[in-house]
Amino acid sequence: MNPTESYGRLVTTLKEIGLLESISYLLGWDEQALLPTKGTEHRANMLSLVARMHHEQFTSPRIDEMLREVEGTDLVKDPESDAAANVREVRRAYDRATKLPASLVEEMAKTAVLGQKAWAEARSKSQFNIFEPYLAKTLGLKRKEAECVGYAATGNPYDALLDTYEPHETSSNIQRVFNSFRQQLVELIGRVQSSGKKAPTEIVERNYPAKVQEKLARDAASAFGFDFQAGRLDTSVHPFCQGVGPGDTRMTTRYNERHFNDAFFGVLHETGHGLYEQGLPKADNVGLPLGESISLGIHESQSRMWENLVGRSRSFWKWYYPKTKSALPDTLKDVSEEQFYFAVNAIEPSLIRVEADEATYNLHIMLRFEIEQAMLRDEVKVRDVPAAWNERMKQYLGVVPPDDRRGCLQDIHWSGGSFGYFATYSLGNLYAAQFFEKARQDLGDLDAMFARGEFAPLLDWLRKNIHRHGKRYTAAQLVKKVTGKELTADALMRHLSKKAQELYGV
């Protein structure tokens, strides 16, 4: 069979396998948003079965045969062609997947569902001991996964797990990047705290009815470009976004009627993810790398950009504050636009990552990055996670969680086995700032556009430069292609320093 026919067969097969993945995504979304508590065990069995079926089909020797019939031929000679990108990335995924026993894949999927249920209960009761045995089991499974995949090149088991979320990246390089701006962050936060100025955060802690919050958040998401005819917004214990398939992108949030930032900026964050999912060329590429995101760091660059660089900008609130005040006349009757803008941009250490400001947020990530590596190396025992967490919170942010709910139980990630995920949030901040600077250069006065409620130019720029490529490039290649530079912390620190100077005079 000639390479073109083999490639056609490969594409057809992968699209069929991709439908199984879409089924797992839908089951996972339903688990978080709608599943009755008593259905958890059955859902765990369902997801583990789908995971095993997907794994068995994707690791079939016929996938390897079809890849071999195409690799090295003229069909993939151009490394940027559709065929070359699909074949290269499928080979990479196939070689990793074939190292994992189906039984391990199935057990990890089932444990994730049960672990997330236990985490939700533990979080609601603020009792780590409820979640502890599930975290211990999950950690053991992730160690097995790392051993199966291998990490001889770096000697760090974390790298085998990190590669799932940020392909080609290593923990040592991430540590290097973090080290390059950690001290700058600490010094900037220190200057803000010594400035004598305090943001009027009381404003965002007033009465904000959930129904009003939902309308404001949905309207902002629509204005940014999220297509609600091809997506949904629901509630869950932990906000997330899931691209189920073409024309179906699900977002969730949670409402706190005494804190405006939680849901509003949470929805803007998930909207960034949702816009990326809706911008990927999925319709013709279900199950193919060209229909998938490059990495979670790039995915996070989209969410952090719309949440912070757009949604927390002065120009956005020049347009949106009148609408917000109109929707909340009693709550905001004595609040000016400037006061509200300062309140939603306060820079101060806090307990909760998803509520953290743009500057301190990265310290939350560095903390998690270090703890999960220490757990994998057995340097921090599972039973000691709360203490290790609190110690680092005091060291990095100067605050100590009063309970487990606001400490080590605040994030869902470890309950689902997502070890290696957290670092991608800070990578996303770095990517976002660098992309945004380039967008300003190419598009002109973005602030004037935002102040008029015009967001299509930025979204179109992102569609053209990032979304449409799928996995055609690695994250590093894309950053260099779009911005002309390697990834650095320079753009992010310029952004944070400018905002600190504007609001705190430092």
N, C-alpha and C positions, 0 to 999 in steps of 0.2 A: 504494500500500500504506500502511495506517495505521501510526503510530509503534509500536503494540504488536506488530504483526506483524513490522515491521522489526527491533525489538529482539529478538524471539524468534529470528529468523534470525541476527542478530548473535551471540547467545549460543550457538546451535548451532554456528555456524562456528568461534567462538573455542574452544569445548570440543574440537572436532576438532583444531585447531591445537595446543591444549594437550597433546594426546597426543604430538605430536612433541617437545615440550619435555621431557615425562616420559621419553621414550626417550633424549634426550641426557643427562639427569640420570643415568639408569641406566648408560649407557655410560661416563660420566665417573666414577661411583663405582667401577665395575668396573676402570677404568683405574688408579685409585689403589690399590685393595685387592687385586685378583686377577690383573690382566693379565700374562701372560708378557712379558718384555722384548722378545723378538723379534716380538711382535705390535703393537708401538707404531706402526709406519708404517701398517699396515692400520687400526688404531683411529683414527689421525689422519684417514685418508680417510673412514672411517665418520662420525666426528663432524662433519667439514667438510661432508659431503653433507647430514646432518640439519640442520645450521645453515643451509645454503643453502635447503633445502626449507621450513624454518620461516620464514625471512626472506621468501621469495617469497610464501608463502601469507599471512603476516601483513600484508605491504605491498601486497597485491592491491587494485586500485581498488574492488573490491566492498566491502571493509571501510570505505573512505571513504564510499561511497554509503550504506551502512546507517547509519553514524554520522550523516551529514547528515540522514537521514530521521527521526532521533530527537532530535538536538540542537535546543534551543530550544522543544521541545514540553512539554505539561503532564506528560508521563511523567517528565521529569527536572527538574521545577520545584522539588521538595524536594531541596536539595543533599545531604542525608544519606540519601536513599533508595538502595536497592540499584541501581536503574537509573541514577540520577544518578552514583553512585560508579563503576560499571562504565564508563559512557560517557565520563565525564571522564578516567579513567585510561587507557582504551584509546586515546582521542584523543591523549593526551599521548605514549603509547608509539608510536603509529602515526606521528605527526608526526616523532618522532626517528628511527624505523626507516627511514622513506622517504628520509631524507637519506643513508643508508648504502648504497653499491653492494653487490649480492649477492656480487660477487667479493671485496670487502674482508671481508665477514662470513665467507665461506668460508675465506679465507686466515688470518684471525685464529683461527678454530677449529682449523685444522690446525696452525698455528704453536704454539698453546697446548699441544697434546699433545706435540709434539716438544720444545718448550721445557721442559716439566715433566720429561721423560725426561732431558734434558741437565742440568737443575738437580739431579735426584736423584743422577746420577753425579758431578757436580761437588761436591755436598755430601758424598757418601761419601768422596771423595778429597781434599776441602778444596782444590780447585783452581778458582778463579774463571774462569780462562781457558777452561775447558771450556764454561762457560755463557755467557761474554761475547758470542759472535756471536749467540746466540739472544736474549739480552736486547737487543742492538742492533737486531735485526730487529723484536722485539716493540715496542720503544720507537718505532720508525719507524711501525709500524702504528697504534699508539695516537695518534701525532701526526696521522696521516691521519684517524683517527676523529674527533678533536677538531676538525680543520678542516672535516670534512663536517657535523658537528653544529652547529658555530658557537659562539662565545663572545664575541661583540661586546659583550654587555651588561656584562661584567666585564673583558674584555681578558686573561683568564687561561685558557689551554688546559686547565689542570687542572680547571676548573669543568665543562667539557663531559664529563669522565670521572667526576668526583665525582657528578654528577647521576644516573648509572646506579645508584649504591649508596645515595645519600642525596638523594632528589629535593628540589628547591627550595633546597638548601643551597649556600653559596658558600665558597670558600677564605678569603676575607677575614673572613667571619663566624666561621669555625672558628678562624682565627688570633686573632680578638678573644677568643673563649671561652678558647682556650689561654692567651693572655696574662693573662687574668683570674685564673688560679690557678697559673700556672707558678712564680712567685716564692714563693707560699705552700707549694707542694710542695717546692721546693728548701730553703726554710728549715726545714720540718718534718723532712725527711730529714737535714739538717745537725744539728738538735737531737738526733735519734735517734742519729746517729753519735757525737755528743759526750756522750751520756748515760753512757757507761761500762758499759752493759749490753749483753750479746751473747746472742742467741738460741742455744739448743743445737742448731744445725742438723746436727750430727753424727748426731743421731737419725734424720733422714730420709735419711741416706746409708749406712745399714746394709744388710743383706741382705734384700731384699723379693722373693721368688719371683714371677715373672710370673703364675702360675696363681692365687696368693693375691690379688695385686693385682686381677686381673680379677674374681674373685668379690666382693671388697669393693666395687669400683667398680660392678659390675652390681647388687649389692644396694642400694647407695645410690641409684642411678638409679631402680630400681624403687620404692624408698621415696618418692622425690620425685614419682613418678607417671608415669614413662616406661613406655609399654606395649610390652613386648617381643613381644607377639603382633602388633604393628603396626610393629615396628622391629628393628634389628640393631645389634650392636656388633662391629666387626672391627678389623684393624690396617692402618696405612698409614704412609708415611714422615712425613707431616704430618697431624695430626689434623684432622678436619672432620666436618660433619654435612650430609646432603643429604636434603631432602624429595623423594622420587621422585614421590609421588602419594598419594592417599587410602589409608590403611592401610599405607604403606610409607615409613618414615623410617630412613635409614641413618646410623649414627655410626661413626667410627673413632678409634683412639688408638694410641699407641706405648708400649712398656714398657721401663723402665730399672730393672733389678733392684738398682741401687745408688742409686736416688733415688725415694722414694715419691711425691713431689709430681707428677712428670711425668704419669703415667698417671691417678692418682686424681683430681686436680683438673682434668686435661684431660678426663676423662670427665664430671665434674660440669659443666664448661663446655659440652661438646657436648650434655649432657642438657638444659641450659637451651634451647639451640637446638632440640633435639628436641621438648621440651614445647611450644614455640611452634608448630612444624610440625604436631604432632599436635592442637593446639588450634585451628588455623585451620579455617574451615568449608570444607574442600576437597571433601568428598563431592559437594556440589551446585554446586561452583564451579571445576572443573578448567578451567584456561585463562582464568579470569576474575580481575580484580583483587580481588574480595571473598574469593578463596581464597588470596591472596598476602600476604606480609609487607609492612608499610608501608615499611620501609627497613632497611638493614643496621645502622644505629645502634640502632633499636628491637629488631632481632633480637639484637644484642650486649647490649642491656640485659637480655635474658632470660638469656643465657648467663653474663654477669658477675654477675648477681644470685644465681643458684643456685650458682655456683662460689665467690663471695666472701662476699656478704652472708648467705647461708645456710651454705654448705659450710665456710667458715672461721670461723664464729661459735663462741663458747664453748659456747652451748647445743647446737649440733649435736654437738660432740665430747663433751659430757656424756652424750649418748645413744649416740654411735657409737664412742667410744674403747674401752669394754669389749668390743665386738664385734671391733674391730680388734686389740686386745691378745690376745683369745682365739684369733684366726686366726693370730697371729704371736707365740706365747708365748716363743720363744727370742730373737727380734729385740727385743722390747719388754719383756723380763722386769724390767729395772731402770728403766723409764720410767714416770713418773706422768702422769696426765691433763694436769696443768698444764704439765709439761715438753713433752709432745707438742704441746699447743695453742700454746705459745710457738714451737716449732720450725716449725710449718706457717704461722706468721704473722710470721716474721722479716722485718724491714724492712732491707734492705741492697742496695746496687747490685750488679747481676749482669749477665752477658753475654747471657742468652737471654730473649727477650720472653715466651714462653709459660711460663717458670718464674719470672718476675718477681713481686715482691710487689705488693700493691694500690697502694702509693704510688709506687714507682719505675716501675711499668708505664707510666704516662702519659708519662714522659720518653722511653721507648722509642718510643712512638707519635709524639711530636713530632719526634723525630729522623727517622723514616721519612717523615712528612708533608713535611718540609723537603727531604729528599734527592730524593724522587720529583718534586716540583715543579721542583727545580733541574735534574734530568735532562730533563724535558719542555722546559724553556727552554734546554737545551744549555749550562747554566752548569756542570754537572758531566758530563764525558764518561763514557761507559760504562766505559772502561778505568780511570777514576779512582774508580769507585764504592767499591772496598775501602778506599782511602785516605780518602775523604770520610766513609765510615762510621766508620772507626776514630777519626778526628779528632773527630767529634761524640760518639762514645761516651766519649771521654776528657773532653770538655768538659761533657757533661750528667751523666754517671754516674761519672766518675772511674776507669773501667776501660777497658782496651784489649784487644780480642779477640786471642788468640795465633795464630789462623788464620782462614781464610775461612769454615770450617764453623760456627764460633761467632760469626762476624761477619755479613757481608752475604749469606751463603748460607743463613742459618738459616730464612728464611721462604719459602714456596712462591709467594706471591702474584704477584710480578712475572713469574715463569716462565709463569703462565697469563694474563698480560695484565691483572691486577687493579690497575691504577693508579687511585688515588682511593679505595681500600678502607680503608687503614690508619686514617685519621682516624675512621672509624666506631667503632673500638674504644674510643677515649676518649669519644666521644659516648655510647656504650653505658654506660660507667661513670657518666657524669653522669645519663643517663636512669634508670639502675638505682637509684641512690641516692635520686633524687627520688621515683620510684615506690614504693620500699621504705618511705620515711618515711610516705607516704600510706597504704600498706597497714597499717603499724603503728597509725596513727590510727584506721583503719576496723575493724581486726580485734582490737585489744587486744594482749595479751601474747604476741607471736610467740615470744619466747625460751622461755617455758614450754611452748608447743606443740612447738617443735623438740626441747627436752630430753626430751619424751615420744615423739619420733619421729612427730609429727603435722605433715604438710606439706600435706595436702589443703586446709585453709582458705586458705593463700597461693596454691596453684595455682588454686583456684576463683576467687579474687579476680582473678588474672591473666587467667583465661579470660573472665571477665565484663567486665573493664575494658580489656583489650588484645587478646587473641587473637581473639575472635569478630568483631572489626571488619574484619579484612583491611585493605584499603586505603581504607576509608571516610573516613579522615582523613589529613592529612599528619602527620609526626612532631611538628611544632610544635603543631598543633591538638590532637593526642592528649595531649601533655604538659599543655597548658593545661586540657583537658577533665577529665583524671584528677586532676591535682594542684591546679588552680586558679591555677597560676603559670607564668610563662615559664621556660624552661630556664636554670638558673644552676649554678655550681659549689658553691654553699653546702652543699647536702646531702652531697655527696661529701666536702668538706673537714671537715664535722662528723664524719662517719663515720671518716675517716682520723685525725683529731686525737684522737678518743675512744680508738681502738685504740692509738695511739702513747702516749697518757697511761697507758692501762691496762697495757701491756707494758713500756714504757721509762721511765715516770714523767716524760715531757716534755709 
